[in-house]
Amino acid sequence: MRTGIFLFLITVTILITASCNKNESEPEKGIIEIHFTHSVDGKPVQFDQLIYTNTAGNQFMITDIKYFISRLIFINEEGKSVVITQDEGIHYVDCDLGKTLRWKIGTMPDGNYTAISFVFGLDEEDNISNRFVNPPESNFSWPNYMGGGYHYMQINGRFLNKEGKITNMNIHTGIGQIYNGNNEVTEFVQNFFTVNLPVKFSINEDNTTILTIDMEILRWFDTPNVYNFDEYGTAIMQNQHAQQMLKENGGNVFVEIMKYEVRSKKYEEYLPRWRGTKGVNKK
Ligand SMILES: [Cu+2]
């Protein structure tokens, strides 16, 4: 009996302490998620169909889209940065794996935000060989003799080459190499880049804020560099020139297309609105 009262008093004390802490020092917190979609010319990507044409005039199809984003930072209206540490700040997106199209970041301080920024791929500090031991991330490794670590991205597909033959198109980005006349590596080149996206959103207590970030695939191949698959498309992991062109184009491929703020309990109603996933388009 005395033990019961004692436990009761402890519980009351903890509850009072917890609520005091919340009122006095803890900022209010809402939940944030980022969803990833993929478009071609503004429409959800359709996989495995030879229906697309890039600016260089190559007819192509897409079979896979996979990539890392990392070092996600939210900037609030006072210009302060909130660095995302969830999952070590690294997220893998794979259109074959629906759950990767949704990054549950968790709670964030309430407030108004004006921009986000992230690294496309992994920066030099994060891109360490063998840091991921399980698939799918572990399948994304980049050979050590090419600089090691992981691919930043794979867009795979096929295209109609200038001889009229269907050929593989493997847009794989990662650490580049400089070769000497004897075909020996003299230098590695970091090809990750930072994407800055102005996006106004707010985070409010007990609500879930969802930002949908869209990758416009065609932009990889035209601004500022027109990227021709006949020149570069088949295998570019050892082609720093191609890597550099994609790195320069990559800053333009992401746009914020939707934001929702929902009471947590209404959240499930939102889910069917997802688009651009491979599963949805294939059926
Ligand atoms: Cu590769």
Boltz pocket constraint, residues with backbone or C-beta under 6 A from the ligand:
constraints:
  - pocket:
      binder: B
      contacts: [[A, 141], [A, 151], [A, 172], [A, 237]]
      max_distance: 6.0
